[in-house]
Amino acid sequence: AHSPGQYSMISGFIAEVVLTMMFLFIIMGATHGKAPVGFAPIAIGLGLTLIHLVGIPITNTSVNPARSTGPALFAGGWALAQLWMFWVAPLLGGAIGGILYRWLSEEPSAQVTGVTPAAPAE
């Protein structure tokens, strides 16, 4: 495996699956119809930043097959040999993330606004 931190291929694969899954959780939560409006870009951007800070030492981070394919085509050799991982892991992580998000997230019973409702007047 070609890893900046000398991690094994299995470590890289697991990291890519988990990081993609978590990224999907962030995206789905931030863009949910009942989530506060206007905060999705901040949550998604900061989430992707954190994912890269965690993943760069492991695999140079992909979480996006298209982002890995272009550089692999130019680098050739070892990069093309490992390209399968940067397609399979994000697809698997995305599928697991979608299933888990759907299973774990309850549908809120009221609009989520981030504002505490006022107490009723007596």
C-alpha positions in Angstrom: 0.0 0.0 0.0 1.2 3.5 -0.8 0.3 5.4 2.4 1.9 8.6 3.7 1.7 7.2 7.3 2.7 3.6 6.2 -0.8 2.2 7.0 -1.8 -1.2 5.5 -4.2 -1.6 2.6 -6.9 -2.9 5.0 -6.5 0.1 7.3 -6.9 2.4 4.3 -9.9 0.5 3.0 -11.6 0.7 6.4 -10.8 4.4 6.8 -12.2 5.2 3.4 -15.4 3.3 4.1 -15.9 4.9 7.6 -15.0 8.4 6.4 -17.3 8.2 3.5 -20.1 6.9 5.7 -19.6 9.8 8.2 -19.6 12.3 5.3 -22.9 10.9 4.1 -24.3 11.2 7.7 -23.3 14.9 7.7 -24.8 15.6 4.2 -28.0 13.8 5.0 -28.4 15.5 8.4 -27.5 18.9 7.2 -29.8 18.8 4.1 -32.8 17.1 5.8 -36.0 19.0 5.1 -36.5 19.8 8.8 -32.9 20.9 9.5 -32.3 24.6 10.0 -32.0 26.3 6.7 -28.7 27.8 5.5 -26.3 25.8 7.6 -25.7 22.9 5.3 -22.7 24.4 3.5 -21.0 25.1 6.8 -21.6 21.7 8.2 -20.6 19.9 5.0 -17.5 22.0 4.4 -16.3 21.6 8.0 -17.1 17.9 7.9 -15.1 17.4 4.7 -12.2 19.4 6.2 -12.2 17.1 9.3 -12.4 14.0 7.1 -9.4 15.2 5.1 -7.4 16.0 8.3 -8.1 12.5 9.6 -7.7 10.7 6.2 -4.7 12.3 4.6 -2.1 10.5 6.7 -3.9 7.2 6.0 -4.7 7.2 2.2 -4.3 10.8 1.1 -8.1 10.8 1.4 -10.6 10.3 -1.4 -14.2 9.8 -0.3 -14.9 10.5 -4.0 -14.0 8.0 -6.8 -13.7 10.7 -9.4 -11.2 12.6 -7.3 -9.0 9.5 -7.2 -9.4 8.4 -10.9 -7.8 11.5 -12.5 -4.6 11.5 -10.4 -4.3 7.7 -10.7 -4.4 7.9 -14.5 -1.5 10.4 -14.5 0.5 8.6 -11.8 0.0 5.1 -13.3 1.7 2.1 -11.7 0.9 1.7 -8.0 -1.9 4.4 -8.2 -3.8 2.4 -10.8 -3.2 -0.8 -8.9 -4.9 0.7 -5.8 -7.7 2.6 -7.7 -10.2 -0.2 -7.1 -10.1 0.6 -3.4 -11.0 4.3 -4.0 -14.1 3.1 -6.0 -15.3 0.2 -3.8 -14.7 1.8 -0.4 -16.7 5.0 -1.0 -19.5 3.1 -2.7 -19.7 0.7 0.2 -19.4 3.6 2.8 -22.1 5.5 1.0 -24.5 2.5 1.0 -23.8 1.7 4.6 -24.2 5.4 5.6 -27.5 5.7 3.8 -28.9 2.5 5.3 -27.7 3.4 8.8 -28.9 7.0 8.6 -32.3 5.9 7.5 -32.4 3.3 10.3 -31.1 5.6 13.1 -32.8 8.9 12.3 -36.3 9.4 13.6 -38.5 11.7 11.7 -38.9 14.8 13.9 -42.5 15.4 14.9 -42.1 19.2 14.5 -40.1 21.6 12.5 -36.5 21.8 13.7 -35.6 25.5 13.9 -32.9 25.7 16.6 -35.1 28.1 18.5 -36.8 27.1 21.8 -40.5 27.5 21.6 -41.9 30.1 24.0 -43.7 28.8 27.1 -47.5 29.2 26.9 -48.8 32.2 28.7 -50.9 31.4 31.8 
